[in-house]
Amino acid sequence: MTRISVEVGSGSARFRIGVQAQSIEGALKIGRTLNPGKECKVVFPIDADGFLVEEESVARVEALGTMAA
C-alpha cells in the first residue's frame, strides 16, 4: 500500500488530502472520484517515510488542510 498527498483544486481554491491506495495511480483515481470535476495531482516531493504503509482492508482518505491561493 502507498500513501500520498493529493492536491485538489478548482479555480483558486486548493486543498490537500492524504490518500492510501494500492498505487499512486489508484490514489489519484480515489481523489478524482471523491472530487468530481476538480483537478487532482500528486504533491511532490513524496514523503519517503510515509510512502509505504501496511495494507488495510479499506481505502483511507484524510483532509490535510487548505492552501492559500
C-alpha angles and dihedrals in degrees: 000000000000131000121203140162115248122198113218119197145174117179108317094338113100136170137164131233130190111230128190117198143137092272143002089258090052091050091052090049090053090048091051093045092052092044107039115193093015127113112250124189138164115262112232138241094047112221103250093199094055101033100092115049135171114271118263126192095242136044113255129210126182131181110240098188141274129289126222114242 
